[in-house]
Amino acid sequence: MSAAATAGLRLVPRRFSRGRLLAFHLLEGAAAALGGRAFYRRTALSPGRLRVRRERLAIDGLPTAFQGLRIVQLSDPHAGPFLGRGDLAHAVDAVLALAPDLVVLTGDLITHRTEEAFELIFDLARIRARLGKFAVFGNHDYRGRREHEIAARFEREAGFVFLRDSAVRFAGGERDLVLVGLEDVEEARAPDAQSARAGSRESDIEVVLCHNPAAAPWLAREGCALILCGHTHGHQIDLPGIRALAPPHPGDRVQHGATAIITSRGLGALGVPLRVRSPAEIVCVELVDGSGGIV
């Protein structure tokens, strides 16, 4: 494992020129004024459009307590011009239909302003999960450096606990499940994977929440069964030329040694209320006993 994965992990942020950002915001404003939010809800988040993606993860020696455990991942809602209060109603219904044991939210709640995140509380508060609801921040969520306000209100009003370079342990008898949450590797002041993993034991089954999949290969290790990421939107508009405007998408699921890395396409949209060949999605990962390979 690299030194970056065992101490403060830092990647170089992507940065656009001021001219490109201005053009981006003008396009976004025009799309919003023309009814972009209603259009996106209808074309990306409605029944038949929103994808429920099911994955199975085989873990050698999985304790009986965790066999069949379902982890449901939501990512990148990007509340703001194209998504607000009530727009995730169908997504929440789909989550509840999966009867999740754990629900995780892997960042980018907002698009521009902290207040946008609070529009999500109405929908997300309806989610129930047997072992709880947990979240990490994405790069957008640090705008204004008010992420502590988001964490406080989401825990109080929606029941989501933010894991900020920290972890939570679930007892499984012979082996425990440890859910580790990392600060964003682009925008957090001092992301520290070592601190987040300080309480992990060699026998633990580790699941890591990390917004940016670029960091995942550095975090993969023996004992880490799964890393859940978002950030890329699956390119959002997956067409030649246009896809280069989005962060690189490593693939929906890749294996890095003993660790499965799953990257969600997310729920929201940036720039334009449009997805092409990259549907908005919910990811459901079911743990099963097996040989440690992909089922």
N, C-alpha and C positions, 0 to 999 in steps of 0.2 A: 504494500500500500504506500502511496506517495505521502510525502510530508504534508502536502496540502490537505489530505483527507484526515490526518491525525491531529492537526492543529487548526489555525485560522485558515479557512478555505476562501479564496478570492479569485474570481474570474474577471477579465476585462469586460466591462459593459459594452454592449452595442450602442453606438451613438449615431444619430442622423444629423445632417447639417440643418441650420436654422431654416434655410429655404425649403428643404424637403418637409420639415416639421410643419411649417406654415401651410404648405400645399395640402398636407395630410389633414390638418385641422379645418381648413376651408372645405375640403371634400366631405369630411365628417359632418360639419355644420349644415351643409346643403342637404345631405342625405337625411339628417335628423328632421330638418324643416319640411321635407317632402314625405314625412310619415315613416321614416326608417324603423322606428321602434315597433310599430304595429306590423310592418312588413316582416321584420326579423322574427317576431313572435309567431307569425303565421307560417313562415317558410322554414324555420329552423327548430322551433321549440314546441310545436304542436304535435299531437298524436300522429304517428305515421312518418314524421320527419325527424324527431329526436331519436337517436339511436341508443339502445341499451346493449352495451358490449359485455359479453360474459367471458371471463378467463378462469382457467383452473390451474392451480399451482400445487404440484406434488412436492411434499417435503418428507424426506426420509426420517422415520421415527417421530412423526407428528403425534403428540399426545391425544388421547381420546377426547379430551376437553375441547380441542381445537379442530377436530375433524368435522368438515362441512362448514366451518366458520366463514361467514361472508363479510368481506370488506367492500363497501361501496364508496367509490371515489367520485367527487365532484371537483371540477377545476375551472378556473378562468371565466367566471360569470361576467366580469367587466361591467358591473352596473354603471349606468351613465346614459349616454345618448340613445342606445339601442336596447337597453334592458333596465327594468325598474320593478317596483312593487307589483306583485301579481303575475309577472311574466314567467316565473319558474313554477307555477302551480302544477302544470303537467309533469315537470321534472320531479317535483316532490312526490306526486302520486306514484310515479314510476319507481322512485326509491323505496317508498313504503311497500309497494307490491313485491319487492325483492326480499322483504323481511331481513334487513341487514343486522349483523351483530355489531359491526363498527362502521361508522360513516366518517370519511375524511374529506377535507376540503384543501386542495393544494394550491391556493393562492390566486392572486390577481382578482380580488373582489371588486376593485374600483377601476375606473378608466382615468379620471382626472383629479377628483376631489374626494377627500375622506368621507364627506356626507353621503356620497353615492352608495357606500357600503351599507349604510343603515336601511336603504330601500330593500335590501335582501332579507332583512330579519323577519318580516311578515311571513314570507314563504318558508324560510329555512327553519323557523321555530317549530313548524309542524312535524319535522322529521323526528322519528324515534329510532333508537338503536340500543340493543341490549347492553352493550359494553361502553357505550358513549359516543360522543361526536367530538372530533378533534380537527385542528386546522394549522396550517402554516401560511406565512405571508409570501406573496409574489413581488416582483420588482415594482409594479405599479403601486402597491399598498403603502410604500414608504413616502409617497409624495406628501410634502408638508411635515413629515416626521411626526405624524399623529397616529401612528399605528397602535400605540398603547390605548387610544380611545376606542379603536375598532375592537381590540381584544377584550376590553372591559365590557363593552355593550353586547358583544356577541356571546360572551359567557353568561352575562346576566339575563339577556332577553331571548337568546336563541339556543343556549345550552352548548355552544361550541367552545372548547378549551383550546387556546393557541399554544402550541409547543414551540417555544423560542429557544432553540438549542437546548432542548430538554427532552425527557422521555417519560413514558408511563408504562408500568409493568402489569401484565395480566397473568395470574398464577395458573399453571397447567399441570401441577403435580410434578412429574419428573423433569419437565422443561417448561420454562415460562415464555410467553410472547412479549416482546418489548417493542413498543411503537415509539420511534424516534422522529422528532420534528426539527428541521433545520431552518435557520434564517436564510433569506435569499442571498445567493452568492454574488449578485451584482450590486444590490442596493443597500443591504444591511451594513451597518458600520463595521462590525467585526464578527462575521459568521464563524462559528467555532464548532466543528464537527466533533472534536475531541471531547469537549465539555458535554455535548449532547449525548455522547456514547459512554460517558464515564462510568455509568452504573451497569453496563452490559457485561454479561458473563459468557464464557466460552460455550456453555450449554444452551444459551438462549436462542430463540428464533426471533430474529430481528427484522422488523419492517420499518423502512425509512420513508419519510415524506420530505421531498426536496423539489421545490417548484421548477427549477431549471435542470433539464436532463443533461446539459453539458457537464454538470458536476457528477453525475451518477457513476461513470466509470471509475472515478477516484474514490467513490464511497463504497463500491462493491468489495465484498470480502467474504471469507468463510464465516458462516453463521448468519450472514445477512441474506435472507431468503428473497426479499422483495424490496424494490425501490419504486415508489409511485411519484410521477412527475407530471407537469403540465407545460405551460409557457408557450409552446410552439403553435397551438391551434391546428396542428396538422397542416400547416401552411395557410389555412383558412380558405384561400383561393388557390387550389393546387393545380396551377397551370404554368407552363414554361414562361420564364421571365418574371411573372408576378410572384411566384413562390419564393423568389430570392429576397423579396421585401420582408418576409417573415423570418423569425429565428429558425435555424436548421432543425429539421425534424428527424430524429434518429431512427424512426420506425415505431410502430405501435408497441411492439414487444421485442426485446432483444435479450440474449443471455450473455452475461459477462461473468465467466467462471461459475461460481455457485449461486450467483445472484441474477434473478429475473428483473429486468428494468422495463416498466410499463409506463408509457407516455400517453396521457389522455389528450384528445383533440379539444376538450373543453366545451363550455356551454355558450360563451359570449362571442362577440365580434369586435374588431377594432377597425376604424377608418370608414368602412362601408358595411351595411347590414346584410352581408352576403357571404354565403359559403358555397364553394364549388368543389366537388369531389372530396369533401372533408366535413361530414355531418357533425353537428353538435352531438355530444354523447355523454352518457353516464357509464362508468366502468364498474363492473362487479367481479371481484376476485374471490373464488372459492378455494379454500385450503383443503387438500386431500392428502391422505397418507400415500407414499409412493417411494420411488427410488431416488428422488431428488431432481428428476428431470422434468421437462415440460410434458403435460398431459394434453 
